[in-house]
């Protein structure tokens, strides 16, 4: 698995999926590899319904199912962001200040198997309700409703270096709300873009080329900077572990004439675009794009 870029074709026609498929086959000699199926559900807390308990704004939660993993994004608008806490911390006190909040504005989790989240909410009788369901499938309290939103499409390979995923965004009522296009460059697990928002010219050019020549097509690149992604991946437990058990330089290694100096460098950096980390980043971008349009 490699570095991935995502784009949104907002006003794609109902025939857009076939148009993209034809373009990939004719102009890129692309090969069909399989189906691309994702499902997304969103929830809202109901803490304000507790007698005597008032809050200005409820919490929200989105859950995207991709293969055997479920990626959950929780947001509490009343909690501070990690950047806010760091900005308020005096120099040298950043670590201590990060321990103060019980949680930050966003929390990003990976769960498995699919369906476990709904079972947990039902067993705990948690104050979360599924939102934006179609009128015919409104769930009863404590019951899991049907899938709210689907992304259905195809996966193609272009040569040996590229995978391209294209899919329609299908609402609960069956209507199509544009398309998502994802390009994955397999040779690289990470690609640090010089552009501040994390946009990669290599991926942008590929995504642009697979789009059919349709008049007035409205496309939007979906990106996240490395700094923002580090905030998403921040782990309090890992930070506490690092403070309690710091790594010291080994005097034996420094005196060893055969030491290369790279013994402490991890083979795999946390957040590289491989394995479940690639899927996490992809899921985060997809949910962010749909939420920004008010679809979730």
RAQUILIN-V104808 format. One record per backbone hydrogen bond with DSSP energy under -1.0 kcal/mol. CO is the residue of the C=O (numbers start at 1). NH is the residue of the N-H. If there is no record, write none. Layout:
# RAQUILIN-V104808
CO&NH ; CO&NH
This chain:
# RAQUILIN-V104808
3&185 ; 5&183 ; 6&222 ; 7&181 ; 8&220 ; 9&12 ; 9&179 ; 13&16 ; 15&19 ; 16&20 ; 17&21 ; 18&22 ; 19&23 ; 20&24 ; 21&25 ; 22&26 ; 23&27 ; 24&28 ; 24&30 ; 31&157 ; 34&155 ; 36&153 ; 38&151 ; 39&65 ; 40&149 ; 41&63 ; 42&131 ; 43&61 ; 44&129 ; 46&49 ; 47&50 ; 50&53 ; 59&45 ; 60&75 ; 61&43 ; 62&73 ; 63&41 ; 64&71 ; 65&39 ; 66&69 ; 69&66 ; 70&111 ; 71&64 ; 72&109 ; 73&62 ; 74&107 ; 75&60 ; 76&79 ; 80&105 ; 81&85 ; 82&86 ; 83&87 ; 84&88 ; 90&93 ; 93&97 ; 94&98 ; 97&100 ; 105&76 ; 107&74 ; 109&72 ; 111&70 ; 113&116 ; 115&119 ; 116&120 ; 117&121 ; 118&122 ; 119&123 ; 120&124 ; 121&126 ; 126&128 ; 127&46 ; 129&44 ; 134&137 ; 140&143 ; 149&40 ; 150&170 ; 151&38 ; 152&168 ; 153&36 ; 154&166 ; 155&33 ; 155&34 ; 156&164 ; 157&31 ; 158&162 ; 161&186 ; 162&158 ; 163&184 ; 164&156 ; 165&182 ; 166&154 ; 167&180 ; 168&152 ; 169&177 ; 170&150 ; 171&174 ; 175&171 ; 178&169 ; 179&9 ; 180&167 ; 181&7 ; 182&165 ; 183&5 ; 184&163 ; 185&3 ; 188&3 ; 189&273 ; 195&198 ; 200&204 ; 201&205 ; 202&206 ; 203&207 ; 204&208 ; 205&209 ; 206&210 ; 212&214 ; 214&217 ; 218&10 ; 220&8 ; 225&229 ; 226&230 ; 227&231 ; 228&232 ; 229&233 ; 235&239 ; 236&240 ; 237&241 ; 238&242 ; 239&243 ; 240&244 ; 241&245 ; 250&254 ; 251&255 ; 256&259 ; 262&265 ; 269&272 ; 272&274 ; 274&277 ; 275&279 ; 276&280 ; 277&281 ; 278&282 ; 279&283 ; 280&284 ; 281&285 ; 282&286 ; 283&287 ; 284&288 ; 285&289 ; 286&290 ; 287&291 ; 288&292 ; 290&295 ; 291&294
